[in-house]
């Protein structure tokens, strides 16, 4: 493959990677009996820790009413709980439950461990390049997500 063909191959591999992420997320959501939006919300709660519904709304880019519906569904599924903020009794936090943490271990730990094993084949310089590439790719995606979000549909 020529050097001029490599960027297209990188783009093709990224597309395939995105499709594999989508397939994994679909399988994870099905395993948990929730939809993809609920899975995104659960991922945020698991990653950030307890947060307010407002913070979750901002992270999901949903309306407050839609976020409340997501929280209600996740609560019914036993994956999140609403708790009082110990520092401000008026504030309610959304927190992952023990069942959510167990599901996280069952579903995500094996793929995480496999990913770490796969990365063992790269040296430090290569890993630095991979990290730089991923950060750059994420920044490009974020920029264009914002571009699309700022423009009304025609």
PEHU-V312213 format. One record per residue. OMEGA is omega in whole degrees, -180 to 180 (* if undefined). Layout:
OMEGA / OMEGA
//
This chain:
-179 / 180 / -180 / 179 / -176 / 179 / 177 / 178 / 175 / 180 / 179 / 179 / 176 / 178 / 179 / 177 / 178 / 178 / 179 / 175 / 179 / 180 / 179 / 179 / 178 / 179 / 179 / 179 / 179 / 179 / -179 / -179 / 179 / 178 / -175 / 178 / 178 / 178 / 177 / 180 / 180 / 178 / 179 / -179 / 179 / -176 / -175 / -173 / -179 / 178 / -179 / 176 / 178 / 177 / 178 / 177 / -180 / -178 / -179 / -175 / 177 / 173 / 176 / -180 / 179 / 178 / 177 / 178 / 178 / -180 / 178 / -180 / 180 / 178 / 178 / 179 / 179 / -175 / 174 / 175 / 173 / -180 / 176 / 175 / -178 / -179 / -180 / -174 / 179 / -176 / 178 / 179 / 174 / -176 / 175 / 178 / 175 / 178 / 178 / 179 / 178 / 178 / 178 / 179 / -178 / -173 / -170 / -178 / -179 / 180 / 176 / 179 / 177 / 178 / 178 / 177 / -180 / -179 / 179 / -177 / -178 / 176 / -175 / -179 / 179 / 179 / 176 / 179 / 179 / 179 / 179 / 180 / -179 / 178 / 178 / -180 / 178 / 179 / 178 / 179 / -180 / 179 / -177 / 172 / 178 / 178 / -180 / 180 / -177 / -175 / 177 / 177 / 179 / *
//
